[in-house]
Amino acid sequence: MSGGERKKRLLPQGVKGWEEAGGEFYQESYPGAESDLEMMQTDPHRISTLLPSKKNRTATMPKDQKLSTLRHRTTLKPQCQATVAPQNDIQIALLPDLSENLSNEKLLWEEIMKIKAMPASMSQKKELKTKLLSRDTLRLQGFKQFKWKKKLSLMQLKIHLGELNEKLTLWRGSLKKIEGYYGTGVVSFFLFLKWLIFLNIFISLIMMIFVILPTTYFKKLNATAINTSNKVRDNSAVLLDQNVTNRSEVRTASIQTSSSKFLDLVFDSQSMVTSPLYYAYYNVDFHLDLYYFHFNLPLAYILATIMCLSYSFVSVLKNAAHGFKHQLLENEGQFYAYCNIVFSGWDFCIRNERSAKIKHKALYNEIIGRLNVEKHREERRNRTKREWCKLCMLRIFVNMAVIVFLVIAGFVIFEAFKMSSQKTPTMENWLMKVATEFLTAGSIIFFNLLFPYVFQWLGTFEKFSPLFAVQMTIFRTIMLRLSSLCVLLGSVYEKLLRSRTQTDDEMVSWESYLARELYKVLVLSVLTQIVYTFLFNFPRSLLAKHCNYKVIQYLGRQEFNLPGHVLDVVYIQTIIWLGNFYAPLLPAVGVLTMLIVFYVKKFACLVNCHPASDVFYASRSHSLYISILLISFAFSVVPWVYSITQIPPSKEYGPFVEYSTVWSVIEQMFHKVPDWLSKTARFGISWPIVVLLLIILMLTNYYYYSVYIVNKQMVLILKRQLILEGHDKQFLLNRLSAFIKQQQQRYRPNNSS
């Protein structure tokens, strides 16, 4: 007798109740599950072995592991639910429960915020908010009401300040316009330029507060507060010390007109050498002890420079980490690249039809580019040994050609430096003097403009992948620009060595001389960009827009070459870092030049150029900027460290005339500290401690690398587990739907009868 019949007899007649399922429940068959139900009758917990995850696990594990797994398997009591909610009901169930009474206005606000963050349509949100606001709510009393009102006021103030900050953001309209026409990749360049401007502003403030303003102010104090030395110079406009013979022309600032001052600032006249722009102005001809305050100019000078470089390094690393995270997220979807392009490649910031067509073409070009990459990989796998040898020889030849071009550029720059250093007293033409002064900087800018096109043409013979070819061109271009600066630094150093045996008026303050050369390169670089944009590219764009000839349109059509513009900006920043110590006002000049460059690049982007056919994503572009910037920063720091530790400073001008090297200031500072602190510092920098720290650092790096590998493997395992869990849920839902159909078919004849 089954359990159902026994229950029927126990119930009185005429009383309907729930009927308990008996053994026939497990004997009923339904499509695709009869054998499973028979198995469940003997052991219902065996259904867990039918899950896809269990099947996958048992199929991949060894035989002994199978037996141990079956031996130690724990049994869980299954709980079945006989209700199936449609998908819409499930979404509604995720919404806030409006059947509960809201107790006070705080909970009402929280529920409204939940509705605001809910992934639902605006009509549903409005309907739910209306229902919430129509209910009666209790007001908070006493101190709770005060705290809530205060919190609500602070939240509203934060929202208003955020909106105000967004409206007052520098170049907000320009950046939105560029983003709308050219997408996020191009606007990331202008955001990068904006970030460099604020970085230089902070560096300028550091130099202003700790070096420029104290020196300028203390020089003008009363003689009772300043103990002048025997090396006092005339601060009006004397170039160098009057005791040295054969000085350059001396000009006084009192007879200069406003136009001549502007020309002196732009073209770096001799009278500017004693201005606060250069190193020679910050002479150590005074000491200040006023109201128990002692101003140590050499220490302030070196520490301010270290602070500027340290802040720059930390800022660059922070941005590099931010870009690295985005790059990792982008690389996660490399196996679904085509799906990502088709379904999520659209830039919703584009607002006009012309840019939309260009974006369509850009996406098409990206798909073609990826297909070309796959084709390139296939060709690379199918190359014969003969083709490999031929290609390797060709690449070696191209690299040798690049090296030859770099050597030619360095030789020409060195010869131009020698020509500009020669004294020509008979030259009375002002324009010829300026041309001679800017001969070195002009040769550097000339090669910076010409050779990138040569490198790009040579790269076509190497048959690299498109992305790697662009990276190689960028790398060779940045090496060209940095090597040209290396030649300039080497030329100045060679002239400094000659000045120790031969009298050279210009090298009395070699720091100011080097700063002048860097200043010329900076000014000429900006002027070249202005002339190239407005006098060359702008007429080309007009011809391309108003002439229907295909040849003219081909020659006049321009694309916004994003890597080239990035190199221009990074080159300016490299000069600023390199000359920060020798020209304390150079970061402030850099802020002004970058403001000019921003508007020049904006004009070139919106007026002269069409959007590039290659797609530049923000994350990929940002990583490119920061990588180039890190290389340039390392290049800027190495010569500066060598100069302050190995090269003696000028003995007549500057804050370090009393020291053998600039680093001696730091060493003397350590001598003045207590003995225990100096001994601790010396012990900390001794070679056994340094070696120990290096070993610990290497072990720490290896540990984090191991953790990274383990976490990466765990992420893959968890991804697979999530996929299997989804299969399990689908399997159980299929079994549940089959069971419901079986029950409906079973009771349908009884109900009809």
C-alpha angles and dihedrals in degrees: 000000000000125000092247094058092047090054090048092057093049093055118083119244117272093023116113120204144152113298116223114229115245134194092296088068090072094041095059113105128219130179114288096356109069094103091046092054092048088052091048090053090063096034117002091186091065090081088083088071089063093061114113091235091055092047091049091048096048091046094056103038124084122262096253090049089053092055093047090048092052091046095053098036113131121219121231125195108243119228116203127199119202097202125096119190121203120241093258091052090052091052091048090050089059091059121093114281106250094182091079118085114244108233102204145355093268092061089044090057092048092051090050090052089051090052090049092055094043119115095236137112121279093247091056091048092051092048093051092045091050091052091049094049092047092061124092113254132191119238120232116248135214122342093354090061091049092051092047094048090048092050092047091050092050091050092050091046090051091051092049092047090050091052091047091048090051091051093047094046112131112260092356094150094044093049092049091050093050091046091050094052102034108021134236097305095065095040089054087065091056090046088052090051090049090051090052090052092055090044091056091045090058092046090050091051091053092052091043095051100042104030120009103043097042092048094047093045097045092049089061097048124110117282089245090066095042125062103207120208130220090262096069113151129202103259094201098088111305110150101212139347115314093223092067113085128228094033122175121259114301118219126183120221092225093072096046119105124218092258093051090049090054091049090048090053094047100039097033103240122203090252090065093067093083093045122104087262093080139055096247092068093066097070121164095234094125141048123199125210106166125156093343089309119126119190112205104193098187092051093044090048096053095040092049090053091049090050091052094050093043092051090048092050094049091047093050092048091049091052090044091055090048092051091044091058091052091046091053091050090050093048091052089075098047091112090056096041097134093046090050092050094048100040104028106017097094118109107222092194090076110105109177137059096242093056090043091057090047090050090051089052091047092053089047090051091049092053089048089047093053090047088051089051090053089047090050091051091049091050090048091053091049097048117121124228090255092054090047092053092047092049093047091052090049092051091048089052091050092050091048089051090052090051090049091052090050091050091049091050092049093049093049092048091050092050090047089052091052092049093049090048094056115101115240107182092171092062105103100161109103093209092053090050091053091047091051092047092051096041094104094045091045093054090050092051091046093057091043089058099041108037099057089066089049091050091049091052092048091050091064090070095055095067095219122159113277095252094045091047090056091048091050091051091050092047093051092047094051089047089053092052095044093045090052089055089047090055090050092051091046091050092052091048091050090051089049091055091050091050090063090066099028127045111251119175094199093057096056084099103024091174091062090045091054090046090053092053092049090047090053092052091049095049094044091048092056093044090050091053091050094049093043092050101043104028101036112020097036095059088046091055091049091052091049092050099045103032122075097199111116093219092054092045090050092050095041101043111100134188125207100257098210099186091050093052090047090054090051092055095042089050091056091049091050091055090049093052092044094050100037093099095044096042112030092188093052094095089055089050087048091056090054093047093048091051088055091045091052093058092041091053091044090054091047091050100045101032111023104033141058121216112278119256090227116081116237114192120205096240094047092045093047091053089051092052095048094046092054091044092053091052091050092048092053089049091051096049099048097062091043093052090049093049096051094046104036111020118073114235124240113289097213107036136036135042095285102058091118095053133077091221134004091246089061088080090065091045092052090048089058090050090059095053120089117287095246091054094047092047090049091050093048091048090049093055096041117118098251091055092044091051091047091050091049090052091049090048092051092048091048091050090049090049093051090045090053091048089050092053092048092047090049091053091045090052090054091049092049091049090054090046091053090052091050091047088054090052090050092053091049090049093050092047090052091050091047093050090048090051092050091050089051092052092048092051091047098052098035094081091047093052092046091051 
